[in-house]
Amino acid sequence: MASKLYSMTPKEIVAELDKYIIGQKEAKKSVAIALRNRYRRSLLSEEMREEITPKNILMMGPTGCGKTEIARRLAKLMDAPFVKVEATKFTEVGYVGRDVDSMVRDLVEASMRVTKQSKLEEKYSVADKIVEEKLVEAIIPGKNKKKPGQPKNPFDFLMNSGGYTSQKQQYLDSQTAKEEAAPEDNSVEMAREQVREQLRQGLLEEQYVEIEVTDTPKGNQLDMSNEGMSIAIGNIFGDMMPQKTKKKNCKVKDARKILREQEAQKLIDMDLVTDEAIENAEQNGIIFIDEIDAVGRKRGTGLGGGHDEREQTLNQMLVEMDGFGVNEGIIVMAATNRVDILDPAILRPGRFDRKIVVGRPDVKGRLEILKVHARKKPLGDDVDLDSLSRTTAGFTGADLENLLNEAAIYAARNGRRYISNSDVNYAFVKVGIGVEKKSRIISEKEKKITAYHEAGHAILFHVLPDVGPVHTISIIPTGLGAAGYTMPLPEKDEMFNTKGKMIQNIIVSLGGRVAEELVFDDITTGASQDIKQATQTARSMVTRYGFSKELGLINYDDDSDEVFIGRDLAHARPYSEAVAGRIDDEVKEIIDDCYKQASDIIAKHRDVLDRCAELLIEKEKVTREEFEALF
């Protein structure tokens, strides 16, 4: 079965995956090359093949970028069995997941389904002819054709001495045979021919017919309660028992499907199916371990040192992974969005050799994804998908799908049969910020403070060249606990950040506090998250990116991109107290300088600040067009 894939070049494999997965060119190319290399390994001599370890694949990237979908579509393309294993089966209380043998058994079961379906499809053309005659017989019944000597029920065989037929039964069978040998009435045959033609033209699809279908009883057991056991009669007598059928009344179109599967099932050789299924599982099976970081975290970083249950679980899983080497044809794939916390033993050659990054889509990819999800959704003339793709930088495929779904729900809630641009804007805010809590009651004083706070952010977004523009300003509380929000509108994808842009981001973060101090001669706690964000950015500039002239091009930040508590608790600072003090001084200097710049800009645009705040108090939400009109 794998010949379908192995006869294709990596470019052709990517082209097939492009039909279902938008973007991710590099990821799909890497997967295609990895599979091609596995095929090339199978062509080597046995001695050389044993020296080359088959490469497993680890896909890394944010949630919702298509890691699992790539694995699924690849399995479909290969006509290969596919088993998804949740890493949560390996829990912190010990190993309760499945070992390699059970995973392989699941793979064989999946392969049986794939192979059987393939064989059934091969027999459908023959089965269709048989089904047609059965439908004709059901619509225009002929003589009852019963095999001579066939038992009327399962116990007839047992009661007539091992198949001996009585003289009475012999006479009845001979009479039946004579009746069946008599030629059919010409009028009946002509009527059947008309029915055949009507069936082929699809004119009888809605007509009800009575057909015989195989009866699969829920329980075919003889209960022996005194012995505490039950015996399956069907298993005892096996083929001695005639297959039981029942009558079913249904439409022709439904009957055709039922009978087609039933007849095709009779035509396939299950022994051949089993042999091919086992071979397919051994040579082409894919085992996909999702969210492997749930159990694959670095050892020695837990709260219990190296002796907690989680680490014992990881040790067990590593041993199980080595067992896949025995099944060299099986492809092991895994996915994670936290590669920074994975144990090195997971990543070593022999376990996961090939690391593939599945990143967020670029503007072209986002446009194609939006077109796919908008295909069956009625869009208004004011909805511009091209513009929407440019304003959704950082969105994953799942985010874009969620965006259009929320827009469709909002349109339906308002009784519209199409999605307007206002629906998309509502969904954009909901996905990016959260649900607005309009029911929350706030005082006029709080509303005024929030209005000036958010207006301060908005002015800086508008004035500074490398941030913004502003999409929406609101003083409606959100589910995130914020009293309001100012939502920027990124219009382009950027590969890296600059010192100037990071400075501007800090200035924007401090805009709310500056506006409060300027207008009310007092400050609130509302800027706490802004201060935290500004501090983190400034510290990264000094410790990670080498933007400090005094401290130079030295990395003082030994942390990874995301917090990992177990690692961070045991983390030792790689610099002296004197250096720590200099870092703090540098961070404070950056923050103070940015605060002064924010104060100067907002003071210069005090009239815009007042008008924007007044507009927010009046309308509670201001759009980009309304805000830019204030300048």
ZIGIPE-V55036 format. One record per backbone hydrogen bond with DSSP energy under -1.0 kcal/mol. CO is the residue of the C=O (numbers start at 0). NH is the residue of the N-H. E is the energy in kcal/mol with one decimal. If there is no record, write none. Layout:
{{CO/NH/E} {CO/NH/E}}
This chain:
{{0/3/-1.1} {1/5/-2.8} {2/6/-1.6} {4/7/-2.0} {8/12/-2.3} {9/13/-2.4} {10/14/-2.0} {11/15/-1.8} {12/16/-2.2} {13/17/-2.0} {15/18/-1.1} {16/19/-1.5} {16/20/-2.6} {23/27/-2.5} {24/28/-2.4} {25/29/-2.5} {26/30/-2.2} {27/31/-2.3} {28/32/-2.4} {29/33/-2.2} {30/34/-2.2} {31/35/-2.2} {32/36/-2.3} {33/37/-1.6} {34/38/-1.8} {35/39/-2.4} {36/40/-2.0} {37/41/-1.4} {40/43/-1.3} {44/48/-2.9} {45/49/-1.7} {48/51/-1.1} {55/353/-2.2} {56/333/-1.8} {57/355/-3.0} {58/335/-1.8} {59/357/-3.8} {61/64/-1.1} {63/397/-1.5} {65/69/-2.0} {66/70/-1.5} {67/71/-2.3} {68/72/-2.8} {69/73/-2.0} {70/74/-1.9} {71/75/-2.1} {72/76/-2.4} {73/77/-1.9} {74/79/-2.5} {80/285/-2.1} {82/287/-3.1} {84/289/-2.1} {85/88/-2.0} {86/89/-1.8} {90/93/-1.3} {98/102/-2.0} {99/103/-2.6} {100/104/-2.2} {101/105/-2.3} {102/106/-2.0} {103/107/-2.3} {104/108/-2.3} {105/109/-2.4} {106/110/-2.3} {107/111/-2.5} {108/112/-1.8} {109/113/-2.1} {110/114/-3.1} {111/115/-2.7} {112/116/-2.1} {113/117/-1.9} {114/118/-2.3} {115/119/-2.5} {116/120/-2.1} {117/121/-1.3} {118/122/-1.1} {122/126/-2.7} {123/127/-2.6} {125/129/-1.5} {126/130/-2.8} {127/131/-2.2} {128/132/-1.6} {129/133/-2.0} {130/134/-2.5} {131/135/-2.2} {132/136/-2.3} {133/137/-2.0} {134/138/-2.1} {135/139/-3.2} {146/149/-2.0} {152/155/-1.6} {154/158/-2.2} {155/159/-1.2} {159/163/-1.1} {165/169/-2.3} {166/170/-2.2} {167/171/-2.3} {168/172/-2.5} {169/173/-2.2} {170/174/-2.1} {171/175/-2.1} {172/176/-2.2} {173/177/-1.9} {174/178/-2.1} {175/179/-2.2} {176/180/-1.8} {184/188/-1.9} {185/189/-2.4} {186/190/-2.1} {187/191/-2.3} {188/192/-2.0} {189/193/-1.9} {190/194/-2.1} {191/195/-2.5} {192/196/-2.0} {193/197/-2.1} {194/198/-2.6} {195/199/-2.2} {196/200/-1.5} {197/202/-2.5} {203/206/-1.4} {204/252/-2.0} {206/251/-1.8} {208/249/-2.3} {210/247/-2.4} {212/245/-2.4} {219/232/-1.0} {221/230/-2.3} {223/228/-1.8} {228/223/-2.0} {230/221/-3.2} {231/235/-1.3} {232/236/-2.3} {233/237/-1.9} {236/239/-2.4} {237/240/-1.3} {243/214/-2.5} {245/212/-2.6} {247/210/-2.7} {249/208/-3.0} {250/254/-2.8} {251/255/-2.7} {252/256/-1.0} {253/257/-2.2} {254/258/-2.9} {255/259/-2.0} {256/260/-2.0} {257/261/-2.1} {258/262/-2.9} {259/263/-2.4} {260/264/-2.0} {261/265/-1.1} {262/266/-1.1} {263/267/-1.1} {268/272/-2.1} {269/273/-2.5} {270/274/-2.0} {271/275/-2.4} {272/276/-2.4} {273/277/-2.2} {274/278/-2.0} {275/279/-2.6} {276/280/-2.3} {277/281/-2.2} {278/282/-2.2} {279/283/-2.6} {280/284/-1.1} {284/330/-3.3} {285/82/-2.3} {286/332/-2.8} {287/84/-3.5} {288/334/-1.9} {289/86/-1.7} {290/293/-2.0} {291/294/-1.4} {291/295/-2.0} {295/342/-2.8} {301/304/-1.7} {303/306/-1.3} {307/311/-1.4} {308/312/-2.2} {309/313/-2.1} {310/314/-2.5} {311/315/-1.9} {312/316/-2.3} {313/317/-2.5} {314/318/-1.7} {315/319/-2.2} {316/320/-2.3} {317/321/-1.4} {320/323/-1.4} {321/324/-1.4} {322/325/-1.2} {325/327/-1.1} {326/329/-1.6} {330/286/-2.7} {331/56/-2.0} {332/288/-3.1} {333/58/-3.1} {334/291/-2.1} {335/60/-1.8} {337/340/-1.3} {338/341/-1.1} {340/297/-1.9} {342/345/-1.6} {347/350/-1.9} {347/351/-1.2} {353/57/-2.8} {355/59/-3.2} {361/365/-2.9} {362/366/-1.9} {363/367/-1.9} {364/368/-2.3} {365/369/-2.6} {366/370/-2.1} {367/371/-1.8} {368/372/-2.3} {369/373/-1.6} {373/376/-1.3} {377/418/-2.9} {379/382/-1.5} {383/387/-2.2} {384/388/-2.4} {385/389/-1.2} {386/390/-1.3} {391/394/-2.1} {395/399/-2.2} {396/400/-2.1} {397/401/-2.3} {398/402/-2.3} {399/403/-2.0} {400/404/-2.1} {401/405/-2.6} {402/406/-1.9} {403/407/-2.3} {404/408/-2.4} {405/409/-2.4} {406/410/-2.2} {407/411/-2.4} {408/412/-2.4} {409/413/-1.3} {410/415/-2.7} {411/414/-1.6} {418/379/-3.4} {419/423/-1.6} {420/424/-2.4} {421/425/-2.1} {422/426/-2.4} {423/427/-2.6} {424/428/-2.0} {425/429/-2.3} {426/430/-2.9} {427/431/-2.2} {428/432/-3.1} {428/433/-1.4} {434/478/-1.4} {435/437/-1.0} {436/439/-1.1} {442/446/-2.3} {443/447/-2.2} {444/448/-2.4} {445/449/-2.6} {446/450/-2.2} {447/451/-2.1} {448/452/-2.4} {449/453/-2.7} {450/454/-2.0} {451/455/-2.0} {452/456/-1.5} {453/457/-2.3} {454/458/-2.3} {455/459/-1.5} {456/460/-2.2} {457/461/-2.0} {458/462/-2.4} {459/463/-2.3} {468/488/-2.7} {471/486/-3.0} {472/621/-3.1} {473/484/-2.2} {476/436/-3.4} {477/480/-1.5} {481/477/-1.9} {484/473/-2.7} {486/470/-3.3} {486/471/-1.4} {497/501/-2.2} {498/502/-2.2} {499/503/-2.0} {500/504/-2.3} {501/505/-1.8} {502/506/-2.2} {503/507/-2.5} {504/508/-2.2} {505/509/-1.5} {507/510/-1.4} {509/513/-2.1} {510/514/-2.2} {511/515/-2.0} {512/516/-2.3} {513/517/-2.3} {514/518/-2.2} {515/519/-2.4} {524/527/-1.6} {526/530/-2.6} {527/531/-2.1} {528/532/-2.3} {529/533/-2.4} {530/534/-2.5} {531/535/-2.3} {532/536/-2.1} {533/537/-2.5} {534/538/-2.6} {535/539/-2.1} {536/540/-1.9} {537/541/-1.4} {538/542/-3.1} {539/543/-2.0} {539/544/-1.9} {540/546/-2.6} {542/555/-2.5} {542/556/-1.4} {547/551/-1.6} {551/553/-1.8} {563/567/-3.0} {564/568/-2.5} {575/579/-2.0} {576/580/-2.2} {577/581/-1.8} {578/582/-2.4} {579/583/-2.3} {580/584/-2.0} {581/585/-2.2} {582/586/-2.6} {583/587/-2.4} {584/588/-2.2} {585/589/-2.2} {586/590/-2.4} {587/591/-2.8} {588/592/-2.2} {589/593/-2.4} {590/594/-2.4} {591/595/-2.0} {592/596/-2.0} {593/597/-2.6} {594/598/-2.2} {595/599/-2.2} {596/600/-2.2} {597/601/-2.3} {598/602/-2.3} {599/603/-1.8} {600/604/-1.4} {602/605/-1.1} {604/608/-2.1} {605/609/-2.3} {606/610/-2.2} {607/611/-2.7} {608/612/-2.2} {609/613/-2.3} {610/614/-2.2} {611/615/-2.3} {612/616/-2.4} {613/617/-1.8} {614/618/-2.9} {615/619/-2.9} {619/474/-2.4} {621/472/-2.4} {622/626/-2.2} {623/627/-2.7} {624/628/-1.3} {626/629/-1.7} {627/630/-1.1}}
